Amino acid sequence: METYSSGRRRVSVLAGALLAASLGHPALAQVFTLDANQSTITLSGSVLGYALTAQGPGSLTTSYQGTVQTALAGGTIQFTGQSLIQAQTNGSWQPKADGSAGSQPADYGAMASAGLVGAVTAALRNVQFDAISPVINVAGGQFDAQSLTFSFPTNAASTLAYNLTGLFSMSGAKPLSGYATNAVASQATLATSGAQQTLTIPIDATFVFTLVSANDTTVNVKGQLVATRATTAPLAIQSIKVQAHTAMLQWQSAPGEQFQVQSSTNLSTWQTNAANVTSATGTYTWSGAATAVQQFFRIAQ
């Protein structure tokens, strides 16, 4: 019987009748940390109906840091919410946070020509996304990126400040809210190399906002998120035998790890049968006396 408790991997077997039961593959919460050097998103769209362009070099692209919350099970992944996907300030852009004239640090800085009407400047600040999804199958290290939905958390301070000058003048700031599905065509990936697992998510999502008139502003976010987490090889039981009052266990894990073999007759009080079972190849074995009428063994790390 395989269980998980307090970060320790354990397996118990009943000697005698030798019952081996499995709990299957319960989903385990896993947190990935964003790599800001590889996680970048570029903004496009329109404000007050006018197409956005850059205020300055690089003003429409910024990097992201934070965490991505997932639940992993055998061959599946789910984005469970409570992710902190946070944009980084990339310069000082117009307008100020309240929409008034002037520049302040911002995550994105955009502008638009409104023709005879004048010009619009827009700045996005404190941009933060969350990500949710149903359970998604992972095959060959790839999964459907269109299954993700991105949103602005309701408790985030994400805002879009705008300032229109010229024939007409108006300004203000709009809290960013709402959801957008991921319309990207390429697959996301989940890859494991050694003791590191890497999650790569392509993004192409469009949010629609109302500043002055209904749906007069669109913000498209396009790029990728790359996040990693440390991992170890899973513990896999290969064989469990009882022969001539001797219990023999064999299991597979990463080479060089250290395990204890413990036994009990009541699943309450445990004794250590072996304190340091290790292997240079990744195949671990242990054998010892099975003396009680009913006896349980477990592998602990």
N, C-alpha and C positions, 0 to 999 in steps of 0.2 A: 504494500500500500504506500503510495507516494504522497507526501504532504509537504506544505511549505509553511514555515513559521519563523518569524523574527529574522528573516533573511537567511535562515539555515535550511539546507536541503536534506530531507530525511526519507529513509525508506524502512518500512517495518515488514517482517515476514513472520508467519506463524509456523513454527516447526511442529512436527508430529503429523497432522493431516496435511500440513503445508498448503495453506490458503494464500494465494497471491492475488490481491485486488488492486485495481487502479482507479484513481479518482478522475482520470481523463486529463484534459488540458484546460484548466480554468484560466480565464483571462487575467493577466497580471498587469497592474498599472506600471507604466514605464515613462520616464520623463527624459526627453531629448533636449539638449542645450544647443541653441542656434550658434552657428559659426558666422560671425559678422563679416568675415573676409569673403565668404561665399554666398551670403544671403543678401540679395539686393532686389529692390522693386522700383520700377520706373512708373511714373504717373503720367497719364494723358487724359483727355476729355474736353469738357467745355464748362465755362462758368457764365451764368446769365445768358446762355445760348451762344457764347463766343468761344472759338477753339483756343485751347491753351497752348502757349509756347513757353520756353524757358526764360526766366528772368535773367539768368546768368549761366555760365558753364557749370553743368552738373546739378543745376537746381531742381531738376525733375527726377533725380535718381538718388536713393539713399540706401544705406545698409540697415540691417535689422539684427537685433539681439534679443535674448529672452529664452523662453522655454516652450516646448510643445508637449502637451499631455496626450498620451495614448494608452490604449489597452491592447496588449498583444496576447494572442492565443495561438494554438497550433495552426499555422497557415492563414491567419487573419490579423487585421489591424483595425482599430477604431479610434477616432479622434473624439475624446470624451468631453471637450470643453475645459475651461479654466486655463487655456494656454495664454502666455504673455508674449505676444509677438510684437515687439516694440521698435518703431522707427528711430533712427538716430539723427540728431540735428546735423545738417549739412551746410549751414551758412546762415547769414542774416538777410532776411527777405521782407519785401513789402506785401501787405501793410502790417501794422502792429497788431497785436493779439485782439484788440477791440475793433479792428477795421479802420482805425484812423491812419492818417498819413505818417510815413516813417518806416524804418526797418527794425526788426527784432529777430533773434535766433529762431529758426523754424526748420522743420523736417523737409519741407518742399516749398519752392517758390515758383509761382507761375504768373504769366501775364497773358492778356488777350487784347487784340485790336477790335474796337467796337465801331470802326468806320467813322462816320461823321459824328456819332454819338460821343466818342472819346476812347478811353482805354481803361482796362480793368486789370488790377493786380490782385493776386490771391496767394495766401500762405496757409499751409496745413501744419499744425503743431500737435505735439503729444499723440501722434498717430499710433494706435494700438489695435491689433486684431486678435480675435479668438478663432478657433477652428473646431467644427463638429462634423461628424459623419455617422452613417450607419456602420455596421460591421462590414468590412471590405475584404474580399479574398486576396491573398498575396500568392502569386504564382511566378516561379522563376525569379524571385526578387523584385517583381513589378506589381503595381496595383493601380486601379482606376482613380486618377486624380480628380475627375469630374464629380466624384462622390462627396467631395469636401464642400462645405459651406463656410464662408468667412463672415465675420461680423465685427462691429465695433462694440465692445463691452459697454453696458449701460453705466458702469461705475468708472469708466475711463474719461479723461479730460480732453479727448480728441476734438479739435475744432478746425473749421475752415473760415479764415477771415478774408473779407473781400472789400475792395474800394474801387468804385467807378468814378472817374473824373472826366470832364469835358462838357458837352452840351447839357447832360444831366449828371447829377452827383448823388451817389448813395453809397453807404458803407455799412458794415456790420460783421458779426461773427456767428457762425452756425455750428452747434454741436453736431459731430458726426455720429450717425446712428444707422441701424438697419443691417440687412443681410445681403450677400451676393453669392451666387453659386459659382463654382470654378468652371469656366468654359474652356479650359485648356485641352488641347487634343492629345498631347504626349502623356505618357505614363509616369507616375511617381515610382520611386525605387526605395527598397529597404535592403541594404547590403551589409553583410558581416565580414570583417577582415580581422583575424586575430581576436583581440579583446575589445574591438570597437565595432559598434553598429552605426551605420550612417543612413539617415533618412533624407531623401531629396524630393522636394515637392515643387513642381512647376505651377505657376500661378497666372491666371488671366481672368480677372473678375471685375465687374462694373457695378458701381453703386450709383444710385440716382437720388438727388436731393432737391429740395425746394428752398430757394433763397428769397425770391420775390414773387415769381409766379410758379405754377405747378410744374414740377420736374424740369426746371430750367437749368439744372447743373448736373453733369455726370462726371464721375471720377473713375477712371479705369486704372487698375493696379496690375502690372505685368512684370514677371521676373521669376525668381526661385528662392526657396528657403532650403538651407542645408543644415541639418542638426545631427548631433552625435550623442551617443551614450556609451559608457563602458559596459562591457558584458563579459561573461565567462561561458565556457562551453556547458551545455546542459548535462545534468547527471542522467545517465541512461543505464538502467539495470539490464544486464545481458543474461544472467542465469542465477537461479536460486535452487539449491539442492540440499537434501538431507539424506545422508547415507551412513549407516553404521554409527548412529548417534553423533554424527559430525555434520554441522551446517557449513555449507560452502557458498560463498557469495562472489559474484563477479560483476563489475560495473565499469562504465566508460565515462570519463570526464577529461578535462584539460590536463596535459602532463604536468607533473610537479606539484599538484595540489596535495593537501594533507586531510585525511579523513579519520574519524573515530568509528569503531564498531561497538555498539552498545546492545545490551540484552536486558529483558525484563520478563517476569512471569505474570505481571498484572497490569502492564501499560501505565503504571504509576511510578514505581521505583525502578530506576535504571542503573546498571553497572557497566563500567567500561571494560570491554574484552580486548580491545586493541586501541592504543592511544595515537598512533601515528602510522597510518597505512598510506603509502605513497607509491607513485609509479612514474618512471621516466617516459613511458610510451603512451600513457593515457588509458591503459587497461589495468584496472585495479582488482585484486583478488584477496580474499581472506577466508580462512577455515578455522573452526573451533568447535568445542564440545557443545552439543545440544542435549542437556541432561535432564531437563524437566519434562513432565508430561505435556505441558503447554508452555511454549517459550516464544517470545518475540525478539526479533533483532532489528536494529535500525542503523543506518549509516548517517553520521552527522558531520557537518563541516563548520 
